[in-house]
Amino acid sequence: MRQFRGYLMVAGAALFWGVSATAAKALLAQGLDTVLLVQTRATFAAAAMAGYLALARPALLRVRREDLWRLALLGTVGVAGSNITYYFTIREGSVAIAILLQYTAPLLVMAYAAWRKEEQLTPGKVMAALIAIGGCYLAVGGATGIEGGVSPAGLVSGILSAFTFGFMTVYTRHMLARYSVWTVTCYALIAASLFWLVVNPPWNIPSHSPGPSLWMILAGFAVVSVLIPHTLFFGGLRHVVASRAIIVSTLEPVIAIVSAALFVGELLQAPQIGGAVLVIGAIVLLNIRREPGGEELQEGVDAA
């Protein structure tokens, strides 16, 4: 039952990420600066979670000093790194290319977990990952969606986005063996927001600052695109091993195209529908046969 809850949490994260992609497209269409959009997502989410924990559960903010760099690494390389490389790839190529490159991450995670002997590299799991990647390819438009190519810098950035997304998945599960989901999520988001303050200092923001109403929208966007999905994804990793969680997360591009069809009026083509079916099929295949051994982590210890 707990593993099923873990899959639901990861799928829920993919749901919020996918719908947020459509919302981000609408915000960017209004001329909003891309860096500001990504920065406010992390900053507002970190402020909301840190404020809540400070008032309601301050014990969850206590961590060992020697673990601060680990949590900072998760936030900068995992959360901020996967964001900045993903959006840079979009700028140098297209959304389709960025998604395809980032969602090769399941293969990287499986290879790493097998090398570290943390998981078994089963044929069913490999097949599920390949089917999911193929489904993503069709979901984002296949050859038509990626025509035009990508610059060499964008290609490198796209590959890095796969590595950083994979790193976030694996390293989060390791940190959850030490701390609660709330603690790990909060410190990861704080580190990501500090990273963005270096990339885009506060004195640069007035030059492309939106109006008051758009600031409120950005605050809400931070909750639905970062705070809720990251908490769900990190929580799911307590119950599901990294490779299975990251394969389930390939639902994100499928949800993105469906939400675009529902809310923006983009038409769904037959290949996209086929891609959605493949991704769902990969998740079903993933659950036909489980490797021996438990996936459940012990409850994270809230460090004193």
One Martini backbone bead per residue (centre of mass of N, CA, C, O) as a GRO file, in nm:
protein
  304
    1MET     BB    1   0.057   0.063  -0.020
    2ARG     BB    2   0.304   0.255   0.000
    3GLN     BB    3   0.396   0.219  -0.290
    4PHE     BB    4   0.139   0.327  -0.416
    5ARG     BB    5   0.166   0.605  -0.288
    6GLY     BB    6   0.434   0.671  -0.427
    7TYR     BB    7   0.327   0.667  -0.717
    8LEU     BB    8   0.113   0.887  -0.675
    9MET     BB    9   0.309   1.113  -0.597
   10VAL     BB   10   0.472   1.116  -0.860
   11ALA     BB   11   0.227   1.159  -1.045
   12GLY     BB   12   0.147   1.426  -0.911
   13ALA     BB   13   0.402   1.579  -0.986
   14ALA     BB   14   0.364   1.546  -1.293
   15LEU     BB   15   0.100   1.699  -1.305
   16PHE     BB   16   0.207   1.975  -1.207
   17TRP     BB   17   0.437   2.003  -1.415
   18GLY     BB   18   0.264   1.983  -1.671
   19VAL     BB   19   0.068   2.221  -1.616
   20SER     BB   20   0.299   2.432  -1.573
   21ALA     BB   21   0.399   2.440  -1.864
   22THR     BB   22   0.148   2.585  -1.972
   23ALA     BB   23   0.162   2.829  -1.782
   24ALA     BB   24   0.444   2.923  -1.868
   25LYS     BB   25   0.375   2.980  -2.160
   26ALA     BB   26   0.171   3.206  -2.093
   27LEU     BB   27   0.371   3.393  -1.940
   28LEU     BB   28   0.584   3.423  -2.170
   29ALA     BB   29   0.376   3.548  -2.375
   30GLN     BB   30   0.378   3.824  -2.184
   31GLY     BB   31   0.708   3.883  -2.147
   32LEU     BB   32   0.840   3.716  -1.944
   33ASP     BB   33   1.114   3.647  -1.782
   34THR     BB   34   1.273   3.351  -1.757
   35VAL     BB   35   1.453   3.386  -1.505
   36LEU     BB   36   1.233   3.505  -1.323
   37LEU     BB   37   1.047   3.263  -1.329
   38VAL     BB   38   1.245   3.056  -1.207
   39GLN     BB   39   1.325   3.216  -0.952
   40THR     BB   40   1.040   3.253  -0.819
   41ARG     BB   41   0.973   2.963  -0.778
   42ALA     BB   42   1.195   2.908  -0.561
   43THR     BB   43   1.165   3.151  -0.365
   44PHE     BB   44   0.864   3.131  -0.284
   45ALA     BB   45   0.873   2.835  -0.195
   46ALA     BB   46   1.088   2.866   0.027
   47ALA     BB   47   0.940   3.081   0.196
   48ALA     BB   48   0.684   2.917   0.256
   49MET     BB   49   0.818   2.669   0.394
   50ALA     BB   50   0.994   2.811   0.606
   51GLY     BB   51   0.763   2.963   0.744
   52TYR     BB   52   0.597   2.720   0.831
   53LEU     BB   53   0.814   2.567   0.995
   54ALA     BB   54   0.887   2.797   1.195
   55LEU     BB   55   0.588   2.799   1.318
   56ALA     BB   56   0.499   2.475   1.333
   57ARG     BB   57   0.806   2.304   1.273
   58PRO     BB   58   1.111   2.375   1.385
   59ALA     BB   59   1.255   2.094   1.411
   60LEU     BB   60   1.283   2.057   1.087
   61LEU     BB   61   1.533   2.280   1.074
   62ARG     BB   62   1.719   2.072   1.201
   63VAL     BB   63   2.067   2.024   1.129
   64ARG     BB   64   2.353   1.909   1.048
   65ARG     BB   65   2.635   2.069   0.965
   66GLU     BB   66   2.754   1.836   0.772
   67ASP     BB   67   2.472   1.854   0.583
   68LEU     BB   68   2.456   2.129   0.437
   69TRP     BB   69   2.616   2.064   0.173
   70ARG     BB   70   2.422   1.844   0.075
   71LEU     BB   71   2.168   2.023   0.053
   72ALA     BB   72   2.302   2.231  -0.136
   73LEU     BB   73   2.361   2.033  -0.365
   74LEU     BB   74   2.070   1.957  -0.424
   75GLY     BB   75   1.968   2.248  -0.491
   76THR     BB   76   2.177   2.332  -0.713
   77VAL     BB   77   2.211   2.074  -0.894
   78GLY     BB   78   1.920   1.958  -0.891
   79VAL     BB   79   1.713   2.193  -0.900
   80ALA     BB   80   1.861   2.431  -1.048
   81GLY     BB   81   2.016   2.268  -1.265
   82SER     BB   82   1.767   2.140  -1.412
   83ASN     BB   83   1.645   2.416  -1.488
   84ILE     BB   84   1.873   2.574  -1.640
   85THR     BB   85   1.930   2.354  -1.856
   86TYR     BB   86   1.644   2.330  -1.969
   87TYR     BB   87   1.601   2.632  -2.053
   88PHE     BB   88   1.853   2.655  -2.233
   89THR     BB   89   1.763   2.439  -2.436
   90ILE     BB   90   1.513   2.585  -2.530
   91ARG     BB   91   1.665   2.838  -2.640
   92GLU     BB   92   1.860   2.648  -2.837
   93GLY     BB   93   1.580   2.504  -2.934
   94SER     BB   94   1.338   2.313  -2.770
   95VAL     BB   95   1.106   2.161  -2.585
   96ALA     BB   96   1.131   1.881  -2.708
   97ILE     BB   97   1.437   1.849  -2.677
   98ALA     BB   98   1.452   1.898  -2.373
   99ILE     BB   99   1.275   1.659  -2.288
  100LEU     BB  100   1.429   1.427  -2.424
  101LEU     BB  101   1.698   1.472  -2.277
  102GLN     BB  102   1.597   1.463  -1.980
  103TYR     BB  103   1.439   1.168  -2.035
  104THR     BB  104   1.720   0.995  -2.010
  105ALA     BB  105   1.758   0.960  -1.697
  106PRO     BB  106   1.661   0.666  -1.634
  107LEU     BB  107   1.917   0.530  -1.752
  108LEU     BB  108   2.118   0.661  -1.555
  109VAL     BB  109   1.993   0.561  -1.290
  110MET     BB  110   2.009   0.258  -1.348
  111ALA     BB  111   2.316   0.243  -1.388
  112TYR     BB  112   2.395   0.351  -1.110
  113ALA     BB  113   2.237   0.149  -0.929
  114ALA     BB  114   2.384  -0.101  -1.041
  115TRP     BB  115   2.677  -0.015  -0.977
  116ARG     BB  116   2.596   0.027  -0.657
  117LYS     BB  117   2.388  -0.202  -0.577
  118GLU     BB  118   2.083  -0.079  -0.519
  119GLU     BB  119   1.990  -0.225  -0.786
  120GLN     BB  120   1.826  -0.399  -1.030
  121LEU     BB  121   1.889  -0.483  -1.378
  122THR     BB  122   1.613  -0.531  -1.537
  123PRO     BB  123   1.452  -0.591  -1.829
  124GLY     BB  124   1.182  -0.452  -1.756
  125LYS     BB  125   1.306  -0.178  -1.676
  126VAL     BB  126   1.445  -0.113  -1.943
  127MET     BB  127   1.194  -0.131  -2.119
  128ALA     BB  128   1.032   0.090  -1.975
  129ALA     BB  129   1.231   0.320  -2.033
  130LEU     BB  130   1.225   0.302  -2.346
  131ILE     BB  131   0.921   0.340  -2.378
  132ALA     BB  132   0.904   0.615  -2.235
  133ILE     BB  133   1.092   0.766  -2.430
  134GLY     BB  134   0.924   0.705  -2.681
  135GLY     BB  135   0.670   0.846  -2.576
  136CYS     BB  136   0.796   1.127  -2.553
  137TYR     BB  137   0.867   1.160  -2.848
  138LEU     BB  138   0.568   1.153  -2.945
  139ALA     BB  139   0.440   1.366  -2.750
  140VAL     BB  140   0.639   1.606  -2.882
  141GLY     BB  141   0.622   1.516  -3.217
  142GLY     BB  142   0.874   1.402  -3.292
  143ALA     BB  143   1.036   1.501  -3.568
  144THR     BB  144   0.871   1.765  -3.579
  145GLY     BB  145   0.943   1.873  -3.287
  146ILE     BB  146   1.283   1.858  -3.357
  147GLU     BB  147   1.301   2.045  -3.570
  148GLY     BB  148   1.607   2.248  -3.613
  149GLY     BB  149   1.742   2.174  -3.364
  150VAL     BB  150   2.063   2.228  -3.191
  151SER     BB  151   2.296   2.357  -3.026
  152PRO     BB  152   2.585   2.267  -2.882
  153ALA     BB  153   2.513   2.400  -2.610
  154GLY     BB  154   2.228   2.272  -2.590
  155LEU     BB  155   2.322   1.978  -2.588
  156VAL     BB  156   2.489   1.992  -2.332
  157SER     BB  157   2.259   2.097  -2.153
  158GLY     BB  158   2.067   1.853  -2.197
  159ILE     BB  159   2.254   1.643  -2.075
  160LEU     BB  160   2.277   1.785  -1.799
  161SER     BB  161   1.974   1.763  -1.730
  162ALA     BB  162   1.979   1.458  -1.694
  163PHE     BB  163   2.192   1.446  -1.469
  164THR     BB  164   2.048   1.639  -1.264
  165PHE     BB  165   1.783   1.481  -1.243
  166GLY     BB  166   1.913   1.218  -1.153
  167PHE     BB  167   2.054   1.331  -0.905
  168MET     BB  168   1.804   1.427  -0.754
  169THR     BB  169   1.677   1.145  -0.723
  170VAL     BB  170   1.909   0.995  -0.576
  171TYR     BB  171   1.990   1.206  -0.349
  172THR     BB  172   1.722   1.231  -0.209
  173ARG     BB  173   1.703   0.941  -0.104
  174HIS     BB  174   1.952   0.966   0.074
  175MET     BB  175   1.843   1.207   0.253
  176LEU     BB  176   1.583   1.050   0.356
  177ALA     BB  177   1.759   0.873   0.558
  178ARG     BB  178   1.799   1.142   0.754
  179TYR     BB  179   1.532   1.300   0.664
  180SER     BB  180   1.268   1.463   0.606
  181VAL     BB  181   1.083   1.584   0.355
  182TRP     BB  182   1.064   1.875   0.460
  183THR     BB  183   1.364   1.928   0.505
  184VAL     BB  184   1.473   1.866   0.224
  185THR     BB  185   1.295   2.058   0.063
  186CYS     BB  186   1.363   2.324   0.203
  187TYR     BB  187   1.678   2.326   0.159
  188ALA     BB  188   1.672   2.295  -0.146
  189LEU     BB  189   1.513   2.560  -0.204
  190ILE     BB  190   1.705   2.754  -0.067
  191ALA     BB  191   1.953   2.689  -0.242
  192ALA     BB  192   1.820   2.763  -0.512
  193SER     BB  193   1.755   3.061  -0.443
  194LEU     BB  194   2.052   3.145  -0.392
  195PHE     BB  195   2.151   3.081  -0.672
  196TRP     BB  196   1.962   3.290  -0.819
  197LEU     BB  197   2.082   3.543  -0.674
  198VAL     BB  198   2.350   3.517  -0.828
  199VAL     BB  199   2.246   3.517  -1.121
  200ASN     BB  200   1.994   3.723  -1.011
  201PRO     BB  201   2.008   3.997  -0.874
  202PRO     BB  202   1.802   4.225  -0.727
  203TRP     BB  203   1.912   4.479  -0.905
  204ASN     BB  204   1.795   4.340  -1.182
  205ILE     BB  205   1.478   4.319  -1.155
  206PRO     BB  206   1.351   4.607  -1.223
  207SER     BB  207   1.398   4.587  -1.542
  208HIS     BB  208   1.173   4.313  -1.531
  209SER     BB  209   0.927   4.399  -1.371
  210PRO     BB  210   0.626   4.326  -1.282
  211GLY     BB  211   0.327   4.357  -1.186
  212PRO     BB  212   0.136   4.304  -0.910
  213SER     BB  213  -0.049   4.081  -1.033
  214LEU     BB  214   0.192   3.903  -1.138
  215TRP     BB  215   0.318   3.846  -0.865
  216MET     BB  216   0.080   3.676  -0.761
  217ILE     BB  217   0.098   3.463  -0.980
  218LEU     BB  218   0.390   3.373  -0.914
  219ALA     BB  219   0.328   3.272  -0.632
  220GLY     BB  220   0.127   3.053  -0.722
  221PHE     BB  221   0.320   2.911  -0.922
  222ALA     BB  222   0.525   2.816  -0.708
  223VAL     BB  223   0.334   2.617  -0.568
  224VAL     BB  224   0.245   2.436  -0.833
  225SER     BB  225   0.559   2.400  -0.961
  226VAL     BB  226   0.724   2.332  -0.674
  227LEU     BB  227   0.620   2.276  -0.388
  228ILE     BB  228   0.426   2.041  -0.444
  229PRO     BB  229   0.590   1.852  -0.644
  230HIS     BB  230   0.849   1.821  -0.469
  231THR     BB  231   0.710   1.698  -0.225
  232LEU     BB  232   0.593   1.456  -0.375
  233PHE     BB  233   0.851   1.340  -0.500
  234PHE     BB  234   1.011   1.309  -0.237
  235GLY     BB  235   0.796   1.134  -0.098
  236GLY     BB  236   0.797   0.901  -0.307
  237LEU     BB  237   1.107   0.822  -0.252
  238ARG     BB  238   1.039   0.667   0.016
  239HIS     BB  239   0.871   0.420  -0.156
  240VAL     BB  240   1.058   0.456  -0.420
  241VAL     BB  241   1.276   0.389  -0.631
  242ALA     BB  242   1.448   0.584  -0.844
  243SER     BB  243   1.391   0.444  -1.123
  244ARG     BB  244   1.080   0.432  -1.092
  245ALA     BB  245   1.020   0.728  -1.041
  246ILE     BB  246   1.146   0.845  -1.312
  247ILE     BB  247   0.955   0.693  -1.500
  248VAL     BB  248   0.688   0.809  -1.394
  249SER     BB  249   0.772   1.114  -1.464
  250THR     BB  250   0.707   1.081  -1.782
  251LEU     BB  251   0.417   1.209  -1.757
  252GLU     BB  252   0.465   1.510  -1.797
  253PRO     BB  253   0.448   1.551  -2.114
  254VAL     BB  254   0.165   1.435  -2.136
  255ILE     BB  255   0.024   1.643  -1.955
  256ALA     BB  256   0.113   1.892  -2.115
  257ILE     BB  257  -0.045   1.826  -2.382
  258VAL     BB  258  -0.324   1.798  -2.254
  259SER     BB  259  -0.339   2.081  -2.123
  260ALA     BB  260  -0.300   2.234  -2.390
  261ALA     BB  261  -0.562   2.126  -2.516
  262LEU     BB  262  -0.762   2.229  -2.290
  263PHE     BB  263  -0.641   2.547  -2.239
  264VAL     BB  264  -0.507   2.636  -2.542
  265GLY     BB  265  -0.600   2.453  -2.808
  266GLU     BB  266  -0.423   2.220  -2.867
  267LEU     BB  267  -0.378   1.968  -3.081
  268LEU     BB  268  -0.419   1.628  -3.096
  269GLN     BB  269  -0.222   1.383  -3.211
  270ALA     BB  270  -0.170   1.061  -3.278
  271PRO     BB  271   0.126   1.039  -3.172
  272GLN     BB  272   0.059   1.159  -2.891
  273ILE     BB  273  -0.134   0.940  -2.803
  274GLY     BB  274   0.067   0.710  -2.837
  275GLY     BB  275   0.271   0.819  -2.630
  276ALA     BB  276   0.084   0.804  -2.385
  277VAL     BB  277   0.042   0.499  -2.398
  278LEU     BB  278   0.340   0.421  -2.359
  279VAL     BB  279   0.387   0.546  -2.084
  280ILE     BB  280   0.167   0.389  -1.938
  281GLY     BB  281   0.277   0.111  -2.018
  282ALA     BB  282   0.549   0.139  -1.868
  283ILE     BB  283   0.423   0.155  -1.583
  284VAL     BB  284   0.287  -0.118  -1.591
  285LEU     BB  285   0.544  -0.286  -1.647
  286LEU     BB  286   0.692  -0.197  -1.383
  287ASN     BB  287   0.457  -0.370  -1.202
  288ILE     BB  288   0.477  -0.674  -1.275
  289ARG     BB  289   0.791  -0.673  -1.176
  290ARG     BB  290   0.972  -0.710  -0.882
  291GLU     BB  291   1.226  -0.667  -0.702
  292PRO     BB  292   1.385  -0.778  -0.452
  293GLY     BB  293   1.295  -0.609  -0.189
  294GLY     BB  294   1.273  -0.321  -0.035
  295GLU     BB  295   1.175   0.034  -0.079
  296GLU     BB  296   1.144   0.123   0.199
  297LEU     BB  297   1.195   0.379   0.405
  298GLN     BB  298   1.277   0.508   0.672
  299GLU     BB  299   1.211   0.734   0.874
  300GLY     BB  300   1.318   1.030   0.898
  301VAL     BB  301   1.557   1.193   1.079
  302ASP     BB  302   1.532   1.448   1.299
  303ALA     BB  303   1.759   1.657   1.355
  304ALA     BB  304   1.919   1.809   1.645
   0.00000   0.00000   0.00000
